[in-house]
């Protein structure tokens, strides 16, 4: 995928996922304020931000687990804002939740079969997941409660893949895992993308997000503070957006205009 420096993608047609002015409340607390984003086919779109920024709330709302107060979620040209979570899954929006949320009393393979419950037709099967994570086949009968955090995260990814998503939502993949395990899991992304899956991920590890993303957005206290391609933002702009130091989103846009890239 190629995109010009102003963040507008060319040659990809309409966005696969279009979030429009999304507002979400948790009780009286406004968790998201007019958040918009467009994810195009083949992208790895990263949402970054500190704890409490609203990242997971955004993903859970896209998956249908939270109901927005205002705004719309359009998927493949269809408004799915009111669609139930399982209907979104069968349509192709599938999430790997923060904390993995496996069934600890079930075996590895039984957890994968749960993911296939709302599966679309597509290339991903349990056997293909075993090809992606070769260690799983020998341990298919082991309960996931007996596995390490990294192994459980891999099972959670496999469970989502067997549903054959078009948009895979990844919530905090690196949380609580050793760096070597994080690198190993992120190393699987190219194979996942090659199968036609588009990825929207939430990541607190900014350096990791910048390494894998084709596009990024930073949230701070439910507001968007930065949006663009990793190649077009500086470390200072990312830091300012992350910690709320100035209106960096406007600064990035101004930089592109002054550089003749608008």
C-alpha positions in Angstrom: 0.0 0.0 0.0 1.2 3.5 -0.8 -0.1 6.8 0.5 0.9 10.4 0.0 2.3 12.4 2.9 -1.0 14.2 3.6 -2.5 10.9 4.8 -4.9 10.4 1.9 -4.7 7.0 0.5 -4.7 6.4 -3.3 -5.7 3.4 -5.3 -7.7 1.7 -2.5 -11.2 3.0 -3.3 -13.5 3.4 -0.4 -12.5 2.6 3.2 -13.3 -0.8 4.5 -14.1 0.6 7.9 -15.3 4.2 8.4 -15.9 5.5 11.9 -17.7 8.8 11.9 -17.8 11.3 14.8 -18.1 8.5 17.4 -19.2 9.6 20.9 -19.2 7.0 23.7 -20.2 7.4 27.4 -19.6 5.1 30.3 -22.4 6.3 32.5 -21.8 10.0 33.0 -18.2 9.7 31.8 -17.6 10.8 28.2 -15.1 8.2 27.1 -14.8 9.1 23.4 -15.4 12.6 21.8 -16.2 12.7 18.1 -13.6 10.1 17.0 -13.3 9.5 13.3 -11.1 7.2 11.4 -10.9 5.4 8.0 -9.2 2.0 7.6 -8.5 0.9 4.1 -8.0 -2.7 2.8 -4.6 -4.1 3.6 -3.7 -1.5 6.2 -2.4 -2.0 9.7 -4.0 1.0 11.4 -2.7 1.6 15.0 -4.4 3.4 17.8 -1.9 4.6 20.4 -2.3 6.4 23.7 -1.8 6.1 27.4 -4.0 4.2 29.9 -7.5 5.7 30.0 -7.2 7.3 26.5 -10.2 5.5 25.2 -8.4 3.0 22.9 -10.0 -0.2 24.1 -13.4 1.6 24.3 -13.0 2.5 20.6 -12.3 -1.1 19.6 -15.1 -2.5 21.8 -17.5 -0.1 20.2 -16.5 -1.1 16.7 -16.9 -4.7 17.7 -20.4 -3.9 19.0 -19.7 -4.4 22.7 -20.4 -0.8 23.6 -23.2 1.3 22.2 -22.2 4.8 21.0 -24.1 7.9 22.2 -23.6 9.5 18.8 -21.9 8.9 15.5 -21.8 6.0 13.1 -19.7 2.9 12.2 -19.8 2.0 8.5 -18.3 -1.3 7.4 -17.9 -2.2 3.7 -20.4 0.6 2.8 -23.0 -0.6 5.3 -24.0 1.2 8.5 -23.4 -1.4 11.3 -23.8 1.0 14.3 -26.9 -0.9 15.6 -25.7 -4.4 14.6 -25.3 -7.0 17.3 -21.7 -8.2 18.0 -22.2 -11.7 16.6 -23.7 -10.2 13.5 -20.6 -8.0 13.1 -18.4 -11.1 13.6 -20.2 -13.0 10.8 -19.9 -10.0 8.6 -16.1 -10.0 9.2 -15.3 -7.7 12.2 -13.6 -9.9 14.8 -11.7 -8.8 17.9 -8.9 -10.3 20.0 -9.8 -8.7 23.3 -7.4 -7.3 25.9 -6.6 -10.0 28.4 -7.3 -12.7 25.8 -10.5 -13.9 27.4 -10.0 -17.5 26.6 -12.1 -20.3 28.2 -9.5 -21.6 30.7 -11.2 -25.0 31.3 -11.3 -25.7 27.5 -8.5 -27.2 25.5 -6.6 -25.2 22.9 -8.5 -26.8 20.1 -11.8 -26.3 21.8 -11.1 -22.6 22.2 -10.3 -22.5 18.4 -13.6 -24.2 17.7 -15.4 -21.5 19.7 -14.0 -18.9 17.3 -15.3 -20.9 14.4 -18.9 -20.6 15.7 -19.6 -17.4 13.8 -17.1 -18.0 11.0 -17.4 -16.6 7.5 -16.2 -18.6 4.5 -12.6 -18.0 4.0 -9.0 -19.3 4.0 -8.5 -19.7 7.8 -9.1 -23.1 9.3 -7.9 -24.7 12.5 -5.3 -26.5 10.5 -4.0 -23.3 9.0 -3.8 -21.8 12.4 -1.6 -24.8 13.4 0.6 -24.0 10.4 0.9 -20.4 11.6 1.7 -21.5 15.1 3.4 -24.9 14.7 3.7 -25.6 18.5 -0.1 -25.7 18.8 -0.7 -29.0 17.0 1.1 -31.1 19.6 -0.7 -29.3 22.4 -4.1 -29.1 21.0 -5.5 -31.2 23.9 -4.0 -29.0 26.6 -6.2 -26.7 28.7 -5.3 -23.1 28.0 -5.2 -22.4 31.8 -1.9 -24.3 31.8 -0.3 -22.1 29.1 1.9 -19.1 29.3 0.7 -15.6 28.6 2.3 -15.6 25.2 0.9 -19.0 24.3 -2.6 -17.8 25.4 -2.3 -14.7 23.3 -1.4 -16.8 20.2 -4.5 -19.0 20.9 -6.6 -15.8 21.1 -5.3 -14.7 17.7 -5.9 -18.1 16.3 -9.5 -18.1 17.7 -10.1 -14.8 15.9 -8.6 -16.0 12.6 -10.7 -19.1 12.3 -13.7 -16.8 12.1 -12.2 -15.5 8.9 -12.3 -11.8 9.6 -11.9 -9.0 7.0 -11.1 -6.6 9.8 -9.1 -8.0 12.7 -9.3 -5.8 15.9 -6.2 -6.4 18.1 -6.5 -5.0 21.6 -3.1 -4.6 23.5 -1.3 -7.6 22.1 1.9 -6.8 24.0 0.3 -6.2 27.4 2.1 -8.2 30.1 4.3 -10.1 27.7 8.1 -10.3 27.5 9.6 -8.3 24.6 10.8 -11.5 22.8 7.3 -12.9 22.9 5.8 -9.7 21.6 8.3 -9.7 18.7 7.4 -13.3 17.9 3.6 -12.5 17.9 4.0 -9.4 15.8 6.2 -11.4 13.4 3.0 -13.2 12.4 1.4 -10.1 11.0 2.7 -10.3 7.4 1.2 -13.8 7.0 -2.1 -12.6 8.4 -2.1 -9.6 6.0 -1.2 -11.8 3.1 -4.4 -13.7 3.6 -6.5 -10.6 2.9 -7.1 -9.5 6.5 -7.0 -5.8 7.4 -5.8 -4.9 10.9 -6.9 -2.3 13.4 -4.8 -2.5 16.6 -4.6 -0.8 19.9 -1.1 -0.6 21.4 0.3 1.1 24.4 3.9 0.3 23.2 4.4 3.2 20.8 7.6 2.0 19.3 6.0 -1.3 18.4 3.0 0.4 16.9 5.2 2.6 14.8 7.2 -0.4 13.5 4.1 -2.3 12.2 1.6 0.5 11.3 0.8 1.9 7.9 -1.3 4.6 9.6 -1.8 5.7 13.1 -4.0 7.8 15.4 -3.2 8.9 18.9 -6.0 9.3 21.6 -5.8 11.4 24.7 -8.7 11.4 27.2 -11.1 10.4 24.5 -9.9 12.9 21.9 -7.8 12.5 18.8 -4.5 14.4 19.1 -2.6 13.0 16.1 -3.4 11.2 12.9 -1.2 10.2 9.9 1.4 7.9 8.5 4.3 6.9 10.8 6.8 8.2 8.2 5.2 11.6 8.3 5.3 12.3 12.0 8.3 13.0 14.2 9.1 11.5 17.6 8.4 14.9 19.1 5.0 15.1 17.6 4.1 11.6 18.8 5.3 12.5 22.3 3.3 15.7 22.3 0.2 13.9 21.1 0.6 11.1 23.7 1.0 13.4 26.6 -1.2 16.3 25.4 1.5 18.9 24.7 0.0 21.1 22.1 -2.3 20.7 19.1 0.0 18.4 17.1 -2.7 17.2 14.7 -2.9 20.8 13.3 0.9 21.1 13.4 1.4 17.9 11.3 -1.2 19.2 8.7 0.5 22.6 8.6 3.9 20.9 8.0 2.6 19.1 5.0 1.0 22.2 3.5 4.2 24.3 4.0 6.2 21.4 2.4 3.9 21.5 -0.7 2.5 18.0 0.1 -1.1 18.9 0.6 
